[in-house]
């Protein structure tokens, strides 16, 4: 599994975010077993518009404020389908 998958699962299960909105700090706290140098930049590197400089990331977030990102609904739906939830 990847951090992307873990993040989407955490949002689906209600462990991360408020609706589609996720903060950088909440991500760092939830995944404290992963280096903050990775989790701290994960959401911004996954951003659909400015994250294009990070070609290894699947882009599925939209920045809505400083340290605050919106998970794209299609990414959540795709993960729910993968899990057999939709």
N, CA, C and O of each residue as an XYZ file, in Angstrom:
344
protein
N       0.835     -1.180      0.000
C       0.000      0.000      0.000
C       0.882      1.247      0.000
O       2.047      1.216      0.396
N       0.301      2.310     -0.444
C       1.016      3.578     -0.512
C       0.410      4.556      0.494
O      -0.683      4.334      1.017
N       1.130      5.627      0.750
C       0.580      6.658      1.637
C      -0.687      7.238      1.025
O      -1.629      7.564      1.747
N      -0.722      7.368     -0.288
C      -1.931      7.886     -0.951
C      -3.137      7.011     -0.592
O      -4.191      7.521     -0.213
N      -2.975      5.723     -0.711
C      -4.056      4.789     -0.396
C      -4.433      4.893      1.080
O      -5.614      4.908      1.429
N      -3.421      4.965      1.938
C      -3.684      5.084      3.379
C      -4.426      6.381      3.711
O      -5.322      6.385      4.555
N      -4.052      7.477      3.051
C      -4.725      8.759      3.268
C      -6.181      8.667      2.816
O      -7.084      9.079      3.545
N      -6.409      8.135      1.634
C      -7.783      8.009      1.139
C      -8.609      7.120      2.057
O      -9.757      7.443      2.359
N      -8.038      6.001      2.505
C      -8.755      5.117      3.422
C      -9.082      5.835      4.734
O     -10.178      5.680      5.271
N      -8.136      6.615      5.245
C      -8.362      7.340      6.494
C      -9.480      8.369      6.343
O     -10.271      8.563      7.266
N      -9.550      9.025      5.192
C     -10.628      9.987      4.946
C     -11.964      9.248      4.838
O     -12.959      9.671      5.427
N     -11.985      8.159      4.096
C     -13.216      7.369      3.931
C     -13.721      6.877      5.284
O     -14.922      6.905      5.549
N     -12.814      6.430      6.132
C     -13.193      5.862      7.430
C     -13.423      6.920      8.511
O     -13.807      6.592      9.634
N     -13.189      8.183      8.172
C     -13.440      9.261      9.121
C     -12.327      9.500     10.123
O     -12.538     10.196     11.117
N     -11.138      8.939      9.889
C     -10.013      9.125     10.795
C      -9.194     10.371     10.467
O      -8.373     10.815     11.269
N      -9.424     10.923      9.289
C      -8.647     12.065      8.831
C      -9.558     13.036      8.107
O     -10.379     12.641      7.278
N      -9.407     14.292      8.424
C     -10.130     15.330      7.711
C     -11.534     15.568      8.221
O     -12.070     14.837      9.054
N     -12.101     16.634      7.674
C     -13.500     16.985      7.913
C     -14.142     17.028      6.546
O     -13.984     17.997      5.804
N     -14.861     15.982      6.219
C     -15.368     15.857      4.854
C     -14.198     15.613      3.922
O     -13.436     14.664      4.102
N     -14.060     16.460      2.939
C     -12.970     16.330      1.973
C     -11.752     17.158      2.352
O     -10.734     17.099      1.663
N     -11.832     17.924      3.423
C     -10.756     18.838      3.808
C      -9.792     18.168      4.790
O     -10.193     17.641      5.828
N      -8.512     18.207      4.427
C      -7.460     17.590      5.227
C      -6.370     18.633      5.477
O      -6.005     19.388      4.576
N      -5.859     18.667      6.698
C      -4.760     19.587      6.984
C      -3.438     18.828      7.023
O      -3.379     17.634      7.316
N      -2.399     19.563      6.720
C      -1.050     19.019      6.748
C      -0.735     18.492      8.144
O      -0.182     17.402      8.289
N      -1.084     19.259      9.165
C      -0.781     18.868     10.545
C      -1.511     17.593     10.947
O      -0.929     16.740     11.617
N      -2.768     17.447     10.554
C      -3.527     16.240     10.883
C      -2.913     15.017     10.204
O      -2.866     13.935     10.790
N      -2.449     15.188      8.988
C      -1.805     14.090      8.264
C      -0.523     13.670      8.979
O      -0.270     12.479      9.163
N       0.280     14.648      9.378
C       1.529     14.364     10.094
C       1.228     13.623     11.398
O       1.916     12.660     11.737
N       0.214     14.064     12.122
C      -0.130     13.438     13.404
C      -0.649     12.016     13.223
O      -0.258     11.115     13.965
N      -1.520     11.809     12.246
C      -2.094     10.479     12.042
C      -1.034      9.477     11.608
O      -1.053      8.322     12.035
N      -0.123      9.911     10.770
C       0.914      9.016     10.259
C       2.260      9.334     10.909
O       3.271      9.499     10.225
N       2.255      9.417     12.230
C       3.463      9.790     12.974
C       4.568      8.749     12.868
O       5.722      9.038     13.187
N       4.235      7.552     12.429
C       5.244      6.515     12.257
C       6.041      6.686     10.959
O       7.020      5.977     10.730
N       5.618      7.627     10.118
C       6.308      7.931      8.863
C       7.039      9.259      9.046
O       6.535     10.167      9.707
N       8.210      9.363      8.465
C       9.032     10.571      8.620
C       8.263     11.825      8.221
O       7.618     11.867      7.173
N       8.342     12.849      9.075
C       7.657     14.108      8.801
C       8.201     14.782      7.542
O       7.499     15.570      6.908
N       9.430     14.481      7.183
C       9.977     15.046      5.941
C       9.190     14.547      4.729
O       9.187     15.193      3.681
N       8.532     13.414      4.868
C       7.692     12.872      3.788
C       6.239     13.305      3.959
O       5.639     13.838      3.026
N       5.672     13.081      5.136
C       4.258     13.414      5.342
C       4.019     14.918      5.285
O       2.933     15.361      4.913
N       5.031     15.706      5.653
C       4.886     17.157      5.653
C       4.722     17.771      4.282
O       4.164     18.861      4.150
N       5.198     17.088      3.266
C       5.095     17.622      1.898
C       4.151     16.805      1.020
O       3.935     17.137     -0.146
N       3.595     15.745      1.580
C       2.784     14.832      0.780
C       1.591     15.501      0.114
O       1.377     15.322     -1.085
N       0.815     16.265      0.863
C      -0.387     16.892      0.303
C      -0.028     17.912     -0.776
O      -0.669     17.960     -1.826
N       0.990     18.724     -0.520
C       1.363     19.724     -1.523
C       1.945     19.069     -2.776
O       1.695     19.538     -3.887
N       2.708     18.003     -2.614
C       3.248     17.305     -3.779
C       2.167     16.565     -4.556
O       2.348     16.242     -5.730
N       1.050     16.300     -3.901
C      -0.076     15.614     -4.557
C      -1.070     16.585     -5.179
O      -2.086     16.175     -5.741
N      -0.767     17.878     -5.072
C      -1.686     18.902     -5.572
C      -1.824     18.824     -7.093
O      -0.843     18.629     -7.812
N      -3.030     18.976     -7.552
C      -3.349     18.809     -8.970
C      -2.790     19.930     -9.843
O      -2.464     19.691    -11.006
N      -2.674     21.134     -9.316
C      -2.235     22.244    -10.162
C      -0.763     22.578     -9.998
O      -0.067     22.786    -10.991
N      -0.275     22.633     -8.770
C       1.129     23.015     -8.578
C       2.028     21.824     -8.294
O       3.251     21.961     -8.313
N       1.458     20.681     -8.035
C       2.264     19.503     -7.725
C       2.848     18.823     -8.944
O       3.464     17.765     -8.824
N       2.669     19.403    -10.100
C       3.140     18.758    -11.325
C       4.660     18.639    -11.371
O       5.190     17.890    -12.191
N       5.361     19.356    -10.515
C       6.811     19.225    -10.473
C       7.232     17.963     -9.724
O       8.422     17.658     -9.638
N       6.264     17.233     -9.185
C       6.528     15.977     -8.486
C       5.927     14.831     -9.291
O       4.819     14.382     -8.995
N       6.643     14.355    -10.301
C       6.073     13.372    -11.223
C       5.778     12.011    -10.603
O       5.012     11.241    -11.182
N       6.355     11.685     -9.450
C       6.105     10.378     -8.860
C       4.834     10.349     -8.018
O       4.413      9.276     -7.585
N       4.223     11.488     -7.779
C       3.010     11.559     -6.980
C       1.782     11.508     -7.885
O       1.761     12.092     -8.969
N       0.759     10.793     -7.408
C      -0.524     10.857     -8.092
C      -1.226     12.098     -7.550
O      -1.376     12.254     -6.338
N      -1.644     12.955     -8.427
C      -2.191     14.252     -8.038
C      -3.691     14.149     -7.777
O      -4.485     13.875     -8.677
N      -4.051     14.380     -6.508
C      -5.458     14.218     -6.121
C      -5.912     15.228     -5.078
O      -6.992     15.071     -4.508
N      -5.110     16.269     -4.811
C      -5.508     17.282     -3.838
C      -5.585     18.655     -4.495
O      -4.993     18.903     -5.546
N      -6.331     19.535     -3.842
C      -6.432     20.932     -4.263
C      -6.198     21.783     -3.021
O      -6.849     21.581     -1.996
N      -5.282     22.723     -3.109
C      -4.992     23.592     -1.966
C      -6.128     24.587     -1.784
O      -6.561     25.242     -2.732
N      -6.603     24.685     -0.542
C      -7.672     25.634     -0.234
C      -7.217     26.685      0.762
O      -7.943     27.645      1.024
N      -6.031     26.518      1.318
C      -5.473     27.474      2.267
C      -4.099     27.001      2.694
O      -3.633     25.948      2.259
N      -3.460     27.769      3.535
C      -2.137     27.400      4.015
C      -2.233     26.100      4.820
O      -2.876     26.056      5.869
N      -1.597     25.058      4.324
C      -1.606     23.769      5.019
C      -2.929     23.037      4.976
O      -3.109     22.055      5.696
N      -3.858     23.488      4.153
C      -5.192     22.890      4.071
C      -5.478     22.492      2.628
O      -5.287     23.280      1.701
N      -5.941     21.253      2.456
C      -6.157     20.712      1.118
C      -7.493     20.006      1.037
O      -8.007     19.489      2.029
N      -8.039     19.995     -0.149
C      -9.286     19.290     -0.443
C      -8.926     18.042     -1.234
O      -8.215     18.120     -2.236
N      -9.411     16.908     -0.790
C      -9.221     15.666     -1.529
C     -10.223     15.661     -2.676
O     -11.410     15.912     -2.469
N      -9.752     15.379     -3.871
C     -10.658     15.371     -5.018
C     -11.666     14.227     -4.850
O     -11.272     13.093     -4.577
N     -12.963     14.519     -5.012
C     -13.991     13.501     -4.799
C     -13.814     12.267     -5.682
O     -14.143     11.159     -5.260
N     -13.304     12.441     -6.891
C     -13.132     11.290     -7.783
C     -12.094     10.317     -7.229
O     -12.235      9.104     -7.386
N     -11.061     10.837     -6.585
C     -10.047      9.967     -5.975
C     -10.674      9.128     -4.864
O     -10.377      7.941     -4.733
N     -11.539      9.749     -4.068
C     -12.228      9.009     -3.013
C     -13.173      7.967     -3.595
O     -13.219      6.834     -3.117
N     -13.919      8.340     -4.613
C     -14.848      7.403     -5.241
C     -14.095      6.223     -5.844
O     -14.504      5.074     -5.684
N     -12.997      6.507     -6.535
C     -12.200      5.425     -7.127
C     -11.701      4.463     -6.052
O     -11.731      3.247     -6.244
N     -11.241      5.004     -4.916
C     -10.758      4.143     -3.828
C     -11.903      3.359     -3.210
O     -11.729      2.193     -2.856
N     -13.074      3.976     -3.072
C     -14.226      3.255     -2.532
C     -14.620      2.111     -3.452
O     -14.992      1.038     -2.976
N     -14.546      2.317     -4.745
C     -14.844      1.248     -5.699
C     -13.823      0.130     -5.573
O     -14.186     -1.047     -5.581
N     -12.543      0.487     -5.455
C     -11.493     -0.523     -5.268
C     -11.766     -1.383     -4.039
O     -11.517     -2.589     -4.047
N     -12.274     -0.762     -2.996
C     -12.553     -1.459     -1.745
C     -13.915     -2.143     -1.741
O     -14.252     -2.829     -0.776
N     -14.691     -1.973     -2.784
C     -16.015     -2.574     -2.855
C     -17.050     -1.859     -2.003
O     -18.042     -2.459     -1.587
N     -16.819     -0.569     -1.743
C     -17.732      0.212     -0.912
C     -18.746      1.011     -1.718
O     -19.695      1.566     -1.164
N     -18.540      1.063     -3.009
C     -19.452      1.850     -3.855
C     -19.824      1.060     -5.082
O     -20.583      1.545     -5.921
